[in-house]
Amino acid sequence: MQQYPVALFCIVVAAWIAGCEPNESPTSDDGRVTIGVTLLTEQHQFYQQLRNGMETTAAEHDYKLIITSAEGDSARQSNQVDEFIVQKVDALIVCPCDSKSVGAAIRAANIAKIPVFTADIANLSSVGEVTSHIASDNKAGGREAARMLGKAIGHKGSVAILSHPQVASVSDRVKGFREQIKLFRDVEVVAELSADGKRDKAMRVTEDLLQSHPDLTGIFAINDDTALGALAAVEAANRKAKVRIVGYDATPEARKRIDAGDIYGDVIQHPQRIGELTIQTIHDFLNGQTPPSVIPVEVGTYTGKDG
Amino acid sequence: MTRQHVHPVVRFLVAARMPIILVVLVMAASLSSENFRTQANLINVVRQVSFEAIIAFGMTLVIVTGGIDLSVGSMVALTGVVAALVMRAMPDASPVLAIGVGFACGIAVGAGVGATSGMVIATFAIPPFIVTLAGMLMARGFAFIICGGIAVHELPEQVLSVGAGFVGGVIPVPVLVMLLVYAAVATVLSRTVFGRSVVAIGSNEEAAALAGIRVGRTKAMVYLLTGGLAGLAGVMHTGKLMSGDPNVGEMWELNVIAAVVVGGTSLFGGRGTVTGTLVGALIIGVLNNSLNLMGVQQFWQNVVLGAVILLASLADAGLRRLER
């Protein structure tokens, strides 16, 4: 019984090969510019807004967008890039799942002479050429955080940074924060510890901080999970009145705590704007301009409903 | 329903139902997307399928014995990271040597983990579901631990010629490897004593033991083989990404099992073919690829894939009832 499937299988493959267009693809349909997008995920609000931004600007220019999502899997992302190469898209937008693992896929697009743009997360691999990288200005975000925290503590006292040094964008936030906080003479950074961007670890680290620095007045947390973890520890130690916290991203949960006055404020990113600028950059590139290799997107602040 | 009452054409249609579905799917995809029926895409689809298909051939043997291996996806990550770490630790060696040693280590780790699961299953009679679930968690954990959670890169650029390279300029290396593994496993299953023991154990374990088959050893062997094949897929994937990424292979175990089931292998054991698995993997691959080419959202792709798996098993159940 087994030889039937085998025979038929051979026929399928033969028919498929024979039926193939001999000289590759007839390229894109109606002459519209086609842009392939592979997102890190579609499950986070950040990427949903980024996607909206892309769609808005693409509609303005009458570009065709093909949006796929790798849901955090570099292997799937690499396959999606291969598919865009087969489709001969005019440009490729990658939001890398992993900044080190994305290089080989970008290199494949380079070989196929498709220009590659990264949004939000950069290519840090040793291979692969990216035309332009569009992302939040994290250094400016760090400076904003320092201004907020400075204001919150009356520009004097001891502050700590809860960081996550493995992530490049976070390093930039911390750099910007340190640059700005230095300008306040009476503020001293007494500690920088890693909480891995996670809530439980942030809580433990903050408990230790509160023990070792009884005079602590402020904490800069590099994301909201860290900020909420730090807040839990500060509340448990009954020092909410003395220790002010500034976070990053203003997730809905963090927003509530900011509105309630538990967290002083947050730096906010504009994913929608990142999406819009990415398409705009491709538009400029396709019209003969040379875009800068890095395009920073401005950040804002959120300090509660009352402003 | 006995054999002589069935018209040969019907018998052919029943036997070849999965390849027929594949043909219909390919034709439908060709009509709906002109990008689909290009040679470049044909090569692309088969290359995408090849990594999971390599594992699925091993999984076929596991499922034929009545077992299951949930750890293969995590194993892809673990072995890929191991291979990358070994390659990176040999910066002064020639790239070919580094790649060879790195790949060998990755495959050996896969086979070792598989053999361990297999021995635990055989010795303590714990359900394979639980043992390999534990293996899945531990392998994923170790994949992150040994690289500190950060993908291992800075590998010799030559690894790309394994994962993303071509033989004779046309056939992707992973596809060639897949075909070799296919031929080997198909031969083992249908033409060796070991292969017949695998089927016998799946049909009736007690009878197999009474007939003198070394059940424990045979079971351990199929998990070892599957682990080794997961390792092979893992190291080749590291070659394709030029990086050992602890995040890859998420959900692969389910895709692999789906390919085996769609290919007509019974989850109750005792029945299954490696050719069926190849067809099953291609069906899922063609489906994924054409949905991507049509720009269907990932969430909907999951729905479609789930429906196909369900329909395939329903068809299988219905046909089995007819055969009785």
Boltz contact constraints between the chains, C-beta under 6 A:
constraints:
  - contact:
      token1: [A, 1]
      token2: [B, 15]
      max_distance: 6.0
  - contact:
      token1: [A, 2]
      token2: [B, 273]
      max_distance: 6.0
  - contact:
      token1: [A, 4]
      token2: [B, 12]
      max_distance: 6.0
  - contact:
      token1: [A, 4]
      token2: [B, 15]
      max_distance: 6.0
  - contact:
      token1: [A, 4]
      token2: [B, 16]
      max_distance: 6.0
  - contact:
      token1: [A, 5]
      token2: [B, 16]
      max_distance: 6.0
  - contact:
      token1: [A, 5]
      token2: [B, 19]
      max_distance: 6.0
  - contact:
      token1: [A, 5]
      token2: [B, 275]
      max_distance: 6.0
  - contact:
      token1: [A, 6]
      token2: [B, 275]
      max_distance: 6.0
  - contact:
      token1: [A, 8]
      token2: [B, 16]
      max_distance: 6.0
  - contact:
      token1: [A, 8]
      token2: [B, 19]
      max_distance: 6.0
  - contact:
      token1: [A, 9]
      token2: [B, 19]
      max_distance: 6.0
  - contact:
      token1: [A, 12]
      token2: [B, 23]
      max_distance: 6.0
  - contact:
      token1: [A, 16]
      token2: [B, 26]
      max_distance: 6.0
  - contact:
      token1: [A, 16]
      token2: [B, 42]
      max_distance: 6.0
  - contact:
      token1: [A, 19]
      token2: [B, 37]
      max_distance: 6.0
  - contact:
      token1: [A, 20]
      token2: [B, 37]
      max_distance: 6.0
  - contact:
      token1: [A, 20]
      token2: [B, 38]
      max_distance: 6.0
  - contact:
      token1: [A, 20]
      token2: [B, 39]
      max_distance: 6.0
  - contact:
      token1: [A, 21]
      token2: [B, 38]
      max_distance: 6.0
  - contact:
      token1: [A, 24]
      token2: [B, 38]
      max_distance: 6.0
  - contact:
      token1: [A, 24]
      token2: [B, 40]
      max_distance: 6.0
  - contact:
      token1: [A, 25]
      token2: [B, 35]
      max_distance: 6.0
  - contact:
      token1: [A, 25]
      token2: [B, 38]
      max_distance: 6.0
  - contact:
      token1: [A, 26]
      token2: [B, 34]
      max_distance: 6.0
  - contact:
      token1: [A, 66]
      token2: [B, 295]
      max_distance: 6.0
  - contact:
      token1: [A, 68]
      token2: [B, 292]
      max_distance: 6.0
  - contact:
      token1: [A, 69]
      token2: [B, 298]
      max_distance: 6.0
  - contact:
      token1: [A, 73]
      token2: [B, 250]
      max_distance: 6.0
  - contact:
      token1: [A, 74]
      token2: [B, 241]
      max_distance: 6.0
  - contact:
      token1: [A, 74]
      token2: [B, 245]
      max_distance: 6.0
  - contact:
      token1: [A, 74]
      token2: [B, 248]
      max_distance: 6.0
  - contact:
      token1: [A, 75]
      token2: [B, 248]
      max_distance: 6.0
  - contact:
      token1: [A, 78]
      token2: [B, 241]
      max_distance: 6.0
  - contact:
      token1: [A, 79]
      token2: [B, 48]
      max_distance: 6.0
  - contact:
      token1: [A, 82]
      token2: [B, 44]
      max_distance: 6.0
  - contact:
      token1: [A, 83]
      token2: [B, 292]
      max_distance: 6.0
  - contact:
      token1: [A, 86]
      token2: [B, 40]
      max_distance: 6.0
  - contact:
      token1: [A, 86]
      token2: [B, 41]
      max_distance: 6.0
  - contact:
      token1: [A, 86]
      token2: [B, 44]
      max_distance: 6.0
  - contact:
      token1: [A, 87]
      token2: [B, 35]
      max_distance: 6.0
  - contact:
      token1: [A, 98]
      token2: [B, 151]
      max_distance: 6.0
  - contact:
      token1: [A, 98]
      token2: [B, 245]
      max_distance: 6.0
  - contact:
      token1: [A, 100]
      token2: [B, 151]
      max_distance: 6.0
  - contact:
      token1: [A, 100]
      token2: [B, 153]
      max_distance: 6.0
  - contact:
      token1: [A, 100]
      token2: [B, 243]
      max_distance: 6.0
  - contact:
      token1: [A, 101]
      token2: [B, 151]
      max_distance: 6.0
  - contact:
      token1: [A, 101]
      token2: [B, 241]
      max_distance: 6.0
  - contact:
      token1: [A, 101]
      token2: [B, 243]
      max_distance: 6.0
  - contact:
      token1: [A, 101]
      token2: [B, 245]
      max_distance: 6.0
  - contact:
      token1: [A, 104]
      token2: [B, 241]
      max_distance: 6.0
  - contact:
      token1: [A, 104]
      token2: [B, 242]
      max_distance: 6.0
  - contact:
      token1: [A, 125]
      token2: [B, 153]
      max_distance: 6.0
  - contact:
      token1: [A, 166]
      token2: [B, 150]
      max_distance: 6.0
